[in-house]
Amino acid sequence: MPNNFDEDEIISEMVEQDAEAREREAQAIRGLQSAYKRMREEISKVVIGQQDVVDQLLVALFSRGHCLMVGVPGLAKTLLVSTIGRILQLAFRRIQFTPDLMPSDITGTDVLQDDPETGRRTFQFMQGPLFTNVLLADEVNRTPPKTQAALLEAMQERNVTVGSNTYRLPLPFFVLATQNPIEQEGTYPLPEAQLDRFMFNIVVNYPTAADELRILKQTTGSEEPELTPALTGKQILALQEVVRRVPVAEHVYVYARDIVRATRPNEPEAHNFVKEYLSWGAGPRAGQYLILGAKARAILEGRFHVSTDDVKAVAHPVLRHRIVTTFHADSERITTDDVVDMLLKKIPVELEEKAKRLAR
C-alpha cells in the first residue's frame, strides 16, 4: 500500500505541474496578444492603413527576425519604423546609407585618448550607431559592399568586429532596412548572402483611396499624436521565447520543407514552371523562417498550435527575395510573387497530403 500511495502522489504532483505549466503558457499567450494589440493601436495613430505591412513587421519582431521593406518614396516606410522605435522602450537609431559610408561609420572605431590618471595614451572603442536595439537602415542598397558586410555580421551574429576585438550588440537587436525599387543609379545590389539574412522582404504598396483620404486629413493639421510606450526590452525577449515554444505538428514541418524544396529547379520533383521560371531556389533558412513566422502568426491570433495556413500566410515575404527568376520569366513579366502563388496552388494538392501521410 505505501508504494501505491507514493506512486499516486507522484502522479498527482506531475499532473499539477503540467497544469501549472499550461497556465503559464496561457498567460504568456495572453500577454503576447495584449502587447500585439497595443502596438497595433499605437502604430495606427501615426501610420494609416498598411495593416499587412504592420502585421508582418510585428511577426518578424517577435520571431527575432530582420525585415527589408521595399517601396517607392512617400509610403511612410521610414515613419513606420521610427514609430515602432518610439512605442518600444528600446534604443532606436537611424543610419542614412550613402555611397561614401565606411564600415567604421556604423560599427564604431578605436580612438586614441589620454588617460588622466596615468598620463598615457590608450585606444578606446567608441561605439557606432549599430549599438542599439532597433536600427533603421535607410536605403541600405546605397552603400558599398564593404559596409554592407559589416551590417551583415551584426544581423547574423549580433556582434561587431573591429580590429582584433569583438563586441556584443545589445539585445533585442532588430534591423529594419528600406529600399527604393525605382531609382537604381548609384546603388549596390544587396548580395544574396545578405538578402538571406532578412526574415521578410515586405512590399509596401500604395494606400487605398479611403486610406489616402484619411492621410490627407490627418497629416495636414496641427495635431501631433501622442504615443504610449508598449513594451520594454525584457518583455520583448520574454515574448520571443514564448513564440519559440509554440508546438508544431510533424506534417506542418514536412509541408514547410516541401514548399522550400519545390522552389529548386534542380530537384527531381520540381514542377515544370519552376524549371522554366527559376534559376535558383531557396535554401534551408527559408524553411526555418517559414516555421518561425507561422509560430508567431498563430500565437498572435490566439492559437497555441501552427497550421499549414500559417505557413502559407508568410510564404510570400519569406520566399520572394530568396528565389531568382530566369530571363524567360523576366521577359514574360513573371515575378517571384507569381511563382510563389503558383507553388501554393500546387503544393496543397500534391504535397500537403503526402506530408500528412508521412506524419502518421
C-alpha positions, -999 to +999 in steps of 0.1 A: +000+000+000+027+026+008+043+020-026+009+026-043+003+057-023+037+070-032+031+064-069-003+081-067+013+110-050+040+114-077+014+111-105-007+138-088+023+161-085+031+156-121-004+164-132-004+196-110+030+206-125+016+201-161-015+222-152+007+250-138+029+249-169-001+251-192-015+280-172+019+298-175+019+292-212-017+305-215-008+336-195+022+342-218+000+339-249-025+364-235+004+387-227+017+385-263-018+391-277-022+421-255+011+435-265+004+429-302-030+447-298-014+477-280+013+481-306-011+480-335-033+506-318-003+529-312+011+525-347-024+533-362-022+567-345+006+577-369+005+553-399-028+550-417-036+517-434-008+493-444-021+467-419-005+437-437+029+455-435+024+463-398+015+427-391+045+413-410+068+437-391+054+426-357+056+389-367+093+394-375+099+413-343+085+386-321+104+360-342+138+377-338+140+384-375+151+413-396+130+430-423+137+445-457+109+470-468+107+477-505+085+506-518+086+538-537+092+571-517+065+586-497+048+554-485+057+560-448+083+533-446+107+554-425+078+568-405+065+533-397+099+521-385+106+552-364+071+548-349+079+513-338+111+526-322+091+552-303+065+528-289+091+504-277+112+513-247+143+505-266+172+524-280+165+534-316+189+548-342+187+556-379+215+553-404+211+570-438+232+548-461+252+567-487+279+557-512+307+572-490+297+554-458+325+533-444+322+503-421+337+522-391+309+548-396+284+523-384+303+499-363+325+524-344+363+527-342+392+528-318+401+563-307+434+574-292+427+591-259+447+604-229+443+587-196+441+615-170+452+591-142+483+576-158+490+603-184+494+576-210+476+574-243+454+544-249+430+533-276+393+532-265+365+518-286+338+544-295+306+526-303+289+533-337+251+536-344+249+498-347+249+496-309+212+499-305+181+478-302+161+490-332+181+501-363+166+518-393+189+512-422+175+537-447+182+530-484+205+501-475+214+494-511+231+528-515+262+518-496+292+498-509+296+461-503+323+466-476+299+485-454+271+460-462+293+432-450+297+450-416+259+452-413+257+415-423+278+404-394+257+424-370+225+409-384+236+373-382+260+371-353+246+400-332+281+413-327+306+437-343+343+430-350+367+460-350+404+451-354+411+421-332+382+427-308+346+415-310+318+434-292+284+421-285+254+441-295+225+448-271+195+425-272+170+426-286+185+437-319+162+443-348+172+457-383+146+473-404+160+482-438+144+502-466+150+501-503+137+522-532+129+499-562+128+528-587+159+548-585+188+524-591+216+548-602+244+548-576+231+518-558+248+485-549+225+454-552+224+435-519+244+402-521+223+370-519+240+362-486+228+394-470+193+391-485+190+357-470+196+372-435+163+392-438+135+371-425+109+390-445+110+411-477+080+433-472+065+450-503+049+484-493+022+493-518+003+525-525-026+531-500-062+526-509-084+556-519-100+556-484-067+554-466-052+581-488-081+605-480-075+598-442-038+605-447-046+639-463-069+649-435-047+636-406-013+648-417-021+683-428-034+695-395-017+709-364-023+679-340+005+656-332-005+621-320+008+612-286+023+577-284+024+555-253+053+530-249+040+495-252+069+471-244+103+470-227+134+451-239+129+424-213+093+419-222+102+416-259+129+389-251+104+370-230+077+372-257+102+360-283+108+329-261+071+323-260+070+322-298+098+297-299+079+273-276+049+271-298+044+234-308+044+224-345+029+192-358+051+169-379+031+174-411+035+212-408+073+208-407+071+185-437+049+209-455+073+239-449+102+217-461+084+207-493+075+243-501+111+253-499+123+222-519+097+229-545+114+262-554+146+245-565+146+238-603+172+210-600+151+189-577+136+158-594+101+167-581+103+203-593+073+214-613+078+224-649+070+261-643+097+261-616+123+248-640+111+273-666+109+304-644+135+299-616+173+297-619+179+293-581+156+282-553+155+289-516+179+274-490+171+258-456+170+292-439+137+298-458+122+268-441+133+280-407+117+314-412+085+297-426+082+278-393+091+308-371+068+332-389+040+306-387+045+302-350+043+340-344+013+344-366-005+315-348+001+328-314-008+364-323-042+350-334-046+333-301-037+297-311-010+277-295-006+254-325+006+260-360-014+251-391-004+249-428-025+280-433+000+299-411+029+287-433+010+298-464+004+333-449+041+340-445+053+323-477+054+354-499+076+377-476+098+347-468+104+335-503+102+365-526+138+375-520+152+340-518+143+328-553+159+340-586+139+343-618+152+334-652+154+357-682+124+339-697+104+347-666+115+383-667+106+386-704+071+374-696+070+397-665+066+368-642+077+379-607+088+359-577+054+365-561+038+350-592+059+319-588+051+316-551+013+319-560+018+290-584+036+269-558+009+275-532-018+264-556+001+232-565+015+222-531-017+218-511-030+193-537+002+173-543+024+178-513+003+185-483-015+152-484+019+135-487+031+154-456+001+142-436+008+106-447+045+109-437+035+122-403+014+091-395 
